[in-house]
Amino acid sequence: MKILTKDQIQRTAPSVYATQKWHERSDRYNFVSTEKIIDALGNSGYLPTNVVQSNTRVKGKENFTRHRITFQNPEYRKDLLEVDDLIPEIGLVGSHDGSSCIEVFASVRRCWCDNQCTIAEGTISSIRVRHTGEENIGKAIIKAARRLSAQTPKVLEQIKSWKALELTEDQLQEFARLAVELSPSTIDHAPERLLNIRRYKDRGSDLWLVFNRVQENLIRGGVQGKSPSGQRRSTRKVTSIETDLKINRGLWALTEKFAKTLTPKYIEQLNVINSATYEQLVATQGYNFWK
């Protein structure tokens, strides 16, 4: 795990270290320092490992735009990451121009892949904090991070269930047909192109592998098709924080629904997982990623 320094964060996302709100915001908008949130999370073991910032065409606004920071806790026990070498993470989105509230959400990342899978709100609720001032904001964010982290075992059990579901060719085509609706691109392409394999480890037809292939093709772009004028073009990489989150959450929700259509046993497994408390899962299965 590579921890980002303050200088690294500031070079990539200067808006993180804004000291005031964008001047066009009204007096009702209260400035909340992202830097102080990072410090508060760091004191609780959550350290920044990745950061991105939205672009803007408004001169001077680049120091206030939406930003997304990913945190990991170095205390997690790596030997317990049994599902495809997944790393549980906490994401934070904020801005100082009024384009977003402060949002904390759960995600997972494969150790050998740059792609981050944001978990749909139906699985683990994201937590939003309004810009109402800095008083106790750090405590609220830490509480949200711990609440989300405690639900990680449910997510990993869900992924295990997906890995056990092998899709037929017809099911692969149907999943791609549904997933293509999540694409923000105007490029028209065959849905099955979302099933293209970009890395050796993604070969296979279980639902988890298919999810990852489709996600990468939606986010990374490069899928060939035709523009509205009929010219050969490729889809572009998604760079918008908002669009990235929308695609990831939509795809996760789609995969949940798709899995339920494949086997009644899947529903039974989820009912057991959802009814178990975190403490029970720790005691019976040894899960304890976050301390």
C-alpha positions as CSV (number, residue, x, y, z in Angstrom):
1,M,0.0,0.0,0.0
2,K,1.4,3.4,-1.1
3,I,0.4,6.3,1.1
4,L,0.1,9.6,-0.6
5,T,2.0,12.6,0.9
6,K,0.4,16.0,1.2
7,D,2.6,17.3,-1.7
8,Q,1.4,14.4,-3.9
9,I,-2.2,15.1,-3.1
10,Q,-1.8,18.8,-3.7
11,R,-0.2,18.4,-7.1
12,T,-2.9,16.2,-8.3
13,A,-5.9,17.8,-6.6
14,P,-5.2,21.3,-5.3
15,S,-8.9,21.8,-4.4
16,V,-8.4,19.4,-1.5
17,Y,-6.4,22.0,0.3
18,A,-8.6,25.0,-0.4
19,T,-8.9,27.3,2.7
20,Q,-12.1,28.9,1.7
21,K,-15.2,28.4,-0.5
22,W,-15.6,29.5,-4.2
23,H,-16.4,33.2,-4.1
24,E,-19.7,32.7,-6.0
25,R,-21.2,30.6,-3.2
26,S,-23.8,32.3,-1.0
27,D,-23.4,33.1,2.7
28,R,-25.6,30.1,3.5
29,Y,-22.8,27.8,2.2
30,N,-20.4,26.8,5.0
31,F,-16.9,25.9,4.1
32,V,-15.7,22.5,5.4
33,S,-11.9,21.8,5.1
34,T,-11.1,18.6,3.3
35,E,-7.6,18.8,4.7
36,K,-9.0,18.5,8.3
37,I,-11.1,15.5,7.2
38,I,-8.0,13.8,5.9
39,D,-6.2,14.5,9.1
40,A,-9.1,13.2,11.2
41,L,-9.3,10.0,9.2
42,G,-5.5,9.6,9.4
43,N,-5.6,9.8,13.1
44,S,-8.1,6.9,13.1
45,G,-6.0,4.7,10.8
46,Y,-7.5,5.6,7.4
47,L,-4.7,6.8,5.1
48,P,-5.0,8.3,1.6
49,T,-3.9,6.1,-1.3
50,N,-5.4,7.7,-4.4
51,V,-6.9,11.1,-5.3
52,V,-8.5,12.6,-8.4
53,Q,-10.1,16.0,-9.2
54,S,-12.7,17.2,-11.6
55,N,-11.7,19.5,-14.4
56,T,-13.2,22.9,-15.0
57,R,-13.2,25.5,-17.8
58,V,-13.8,28.4,-15.3
59,K,-10.6,30.2,-14.7
60,G,-9.5,30.0,-11.0
61,K,-12.1,27.4,-10.1
62,E,-9.6,24.5,-10.3
63,N,-8.8,25.1,-6.7
64,F,-12.3,24.5,-5.5
65,T,-13.8,21.7,-7.7
66,R,-15.0,18.3,-6.8
67,H,-12.4,15.8,-5.6
68,R,-12.4,12.1,-4.7
69,I,-10.0,10.6,-2.2
70,T,-9.5,6.9,-1.5
71,F,-8.4,5.6,1.9
72,Q,-7.1,2.3,3.1
73,N,-6.4,1.1,6.6
74,P,-2.9,-0.5,6.9
75,E,-4.1,-2.6,9.9
76,Y,-6.2,-4.9,7.7
77,R,-5.0,-8.6,7.8
78,K,-4.0,-9.4,4.2
79,D,-4.2,-13.1,4.8
80,L,-8.0,-12.7,5.2
81,L,-8.4,-11.3,1.7
82,E,-9.6,-14.5,0.2
83,V,-11.8,-13.2,-2.5
84,D,-9.7,-12.4,-5.5
85,D,-7.1,-10.5,-3.4
86,L,-9.6,-7.7,-2.7
87,I,-8.7,-4.6,-0.7
88,P,-11.6,-2.9,1.2
89,E,-11.4,0.9,0.8
90,I,-13.3,4.0,1.9
91,G,-14.0,6.8,-0.6
92,L,-14.6,10.4,0.1
93,V,-16.0,13.0,-2.3
94,G,-16.2,16.7,-1.6
95,S,-15.9,20.1,-3.2
96,H,-15.7,23.7,-2.3
97,D,-17.8,25.1,-5.2
98,G,-21.1,23.7,-4.2
99,S,-21.1,20.9,-6.8
100,S,-21.4,18.2,-4.2
101,C,-22.0,17.5,-0.5
102,I,-19.5,15.5,1.5
103,E,-20.0,11.8,0.8
104,V,-18.4,8.8,2.3
105,F,-18.8,5.4,0.7
106,A,-17.4,1.9,0.6
107,S,-15.4,0.3,-2.3
108,V,-13.2,-2.6,-3.1
109,R,-10.1,-2.8,-5.2
110,R,-8.3,-5.8,-6.6
111,C,-4.6,-5.9,-5.5
112,W,-3.3,-6.3,-9.1
113,C,-5.7,-3.9,-10.8
114,D,-6.2,-0.1,-10.8
115,N,-9.9,-0.4,-11.1
116,Q,-12.0,0.5,-8.1
117,C,-15.4,-1.0,-7.7
118,T,-17.8,1.3,-5.9
119,I,-20.5,-0.6,-4.0
120,A,-24.1,0.2,-4.8
121,E,-26.1,2.0,-2.1
122,G,-28.5,-1.0,-2.0
123,T,-25.7,-3.1,-0.6
124,I,-24.0,-0.6,1.7
125,S,-25.5,2.8,2.1
126,S,-23.2,5.7,1.4
127,I,-23.3,8.5,4.0
128,R,-23.7,12.1,3.0
129,V,-22.8,15.1,5.2
130,R,-24.0,18.6,4.4
131,H,-21.9,21.7,4.4
132,T,-23.1,22.9,7.7
133,G,-19.8,24.0,9.2
134,E,-16.7,22.2,10.6
135,E,-17.9,21.6,14.1
136,N,-17.7,17.8,14.8
137,I,-17.4,17.1,11.1
138,G,-14.3,15.0,11.7
139,K,-16.2,12.8,14.2
140,A,-19.1,12.4,11.8
141,I,-16.8,11.3,8.9
142,I,-14.9,8.8,11.1
143,K,-18.2,7.3,12.4
144,A,-19.4,7.0,8.8
145,A,-16.1,5.3,7.7
146,R,-16.2,2.8,10.6
147,R,-19.9,2.0,9.9
148,L,-19.2,1.3,6.3
149,S,-16.0,-0.8,7.0
150,A,-17.9,-3.0,9.4
151,Q,-20.1,-4.1,6.5
152,T,-17.2,-5.3,4.4
153,P,-17.8,-9.0,5.2
154,K,-21.2,-8.9,3.6
155,V,-19.7,-7.5,0.4
156,L,-17.0,-10.2,0.2
157,E,-19.6,-12.9,0.8
158,Q,-21.6,-11.4,-2.0
159,I,-18.6,-11.5,-4.4
160,K,-17.9,-15.1,-3.5
161,S,-21.5,-15.9,-4.5
162,W,-20.9,-14.2,-7.8
163,K,-17.7,-16.1,-8.4
164,A,-19.7,-19.4,-8.1
165,L,-22.2,-18.4,-10.8
166,E,-21.0,-19.5,-14.3
167,L,-22.8,-17.7,-17.1
168,T,-23.9,-19.4,-20.3
169,E,-23.3,-17.6,-23.7
170,D,-26.9,-16.4,-23.7
171,Q,-26.5,-15.0,-20.2
172,L,-23.3,-13.3,-21.1
173,Q,-25.0,-11.5,-24.0
174,E,-28.0,-10.5,-21.9
175,F,-25.7,-9.1,-19.2
176,A,-23.8,-7.0,-21.8
177,R,-27.1,-5.8,-23.3
178,L,-28.2,-4.5,-20.0
179,A,-24.8,-3.1,-19.0
180,V,-24.4,-1.1,-22.2
181,E,-27.3,1.2,-21.0
182,L,-24.9,2.5,-18.3
183,S,-22.5,3.9,-20.9
184,P,-22.5,7.7,-21.1
185,S,-20.9,7.5,-24.6
186,T,-22.6,8.5,-27.8
187,I,-20.6,5.9,-29.7
188,D,-22.9,3.1,-30.9
189,H,-21.3,-0.3,-30.5
190,A,-22.3,-3.9,-30.1
191,P,-23.1,-4.7,-26.4
192,E,-20.9,-7.8,-26.5
193,R,-17.8,-5.6,-27.0
194,L,-18.1,-4.8,-23.3
195,L,-17.1,-8.4,-22.7
196,N,-13.7,-7.9,-24.3
197,I,-10.9,-9.3,-22.2
198,R,-8.1,-6.9,-21.4
199,R,-6.1,-8.9,-18.9
200,Y,-5.3,-12.6,-18.6
201,K,-6.7,-12.9,-15.1
202,D,-10.1,-11.8,-16.3
203,R,-10.5,-14.8,-18.6
204,G,-13.6,-16.9,-17.6
205,S,-17.3,-16.6,-17.5
206,D,-18.3,-16.4,-13.8
207,L,-20.3,-13.4,-12.9
208,W,-17.5,-11.7,-10.9
209,L,-15.1,-11.9,-13.8
210,V,-17.7,-10.7,-16.2
211,F,-18.5,-7.8,-13.9
212,N,-14.9,-6.7,-13.9
213,R,-14.5,-7.0,-17.7
214,V,-17.6,-4.9,-18.3
215,Q,-16.6,-2.4,-15.7
216,E,-13.2,-1.9,-17.2
217,N,-14.5,-1.5,-20.7
218,L,-17.1,1.1,-19.5
219,I,-14.7,3.1,-17.5
220,R,-11.4,2.8,-19.5
221,G,-13.0,3.4,-22.9
222,G,-11.4,2.2,-26.1
223,V,-14.5,0.2,-27.2
224,Q,-14.8,0.5,-31.0
225,G,-18.1,1.6,-32.6
226,K,-19.6,4.3,-34.7
227,S,-20.3,8.0,-34.0
228,P,-23.8,9.5,-34.6
229,S,-22.5,10.6,-38.0
230,G,-21.5,7.1,-38.9
231,Q,-17.7,7.4,-38.5
232,R,-15.6,4.8,-36.8
233,R,-14.8,5.9,-33.3
234,S,-13.9,4.5,-29.9
235,T,-15.5,5.3,-26.5
236,R,-13.5,7.7,-24.3
237,K,-12.1,7.0,-20.8
238,V,-14.4,8.3,-18.1
239,T,-12.7,11.1,-16.2
240,S,-15.7,12.6,-14.4
241,I,-15.9,11.7,-10.7
242,E,-19.7,11.8,-10.8
243,T,-20.0,9.7,-14.0
244,D,-17.5,7.1,-12.6
245,L,-19.5,6.7,-9.4
246,K,-22.8,6.5,-11.4
247,I,-21.5,3.7,-13.7
248,N,-19.9,1.7,-10.8
249,R,-23.0,1.9,-8.6
250,G,-25.3,1.1,-11.6
251,L,-23.2,-1.9,-12.6
252,W,-23.1,-3.2,-9.1
253,A,-26.8,-2.9,-8.7
254,L,-27.3,-4.6,-12.1
255,T,-25.1,-7.5,-11.1
256,E,-27.0,-8.0,-7.8
257,K,-30.3,-8.2,-9.7
258,F,-28.8,-10.4,-12.4
259,A,-27.4,-12.8,-9.9
260,K,-30.8,-13.2,-8.3
261,T,-32.3,-14.4,-11.6
262,L,-29.7,-17.2,-11.9
263,T,-30.2,-19.3,-8.7
264,P,-32.6,-19.3,-5.8
265,K,-29.7,-20.4,-3.6
266,Y,-28.1,-17.1,-4.1
267,I,-31.0,-15.4,-2.4
268,E,-30.9,-17.9,0.5
269,Q,-27.2,-17.1,1.0
270,L,-27.7,-13.4,1.1
271,N,-30.5,-13.7,3.6
272,V,-28.2,-15.6,5.9
273,I,-25.4,-13.0,5.4
274,N,-27.8,-10.0,5.9
275,S,-29.3,-11.5,9.1
276,A,-25.9,-12.1,10.7
277,T,-24.3,-9.4,12.7
278,Y,-20.7,-8.2,12.1
279,E,-19.7,-9.6,15.4
280,Q,-21.1,-13.1,14.5
281,L,-19.2,-13.0,11.2
282,V,-16.0,-12.1,13.0
283,A,-16.5,-14.9,15.5
284,T,-17.5,-17.6,13.1
285,Q,-15.5,-16.7,9.9
286,G,-12.6,-14.7,11.2
287,Y,-13.4,-11.5,9.3
288,N,-11.9,-8.4,10.8
289,F,-10.5,-6.1,8.1
290,W,-10.7,-2.8,10.0
291,K,-9.7,-2.0,13.6
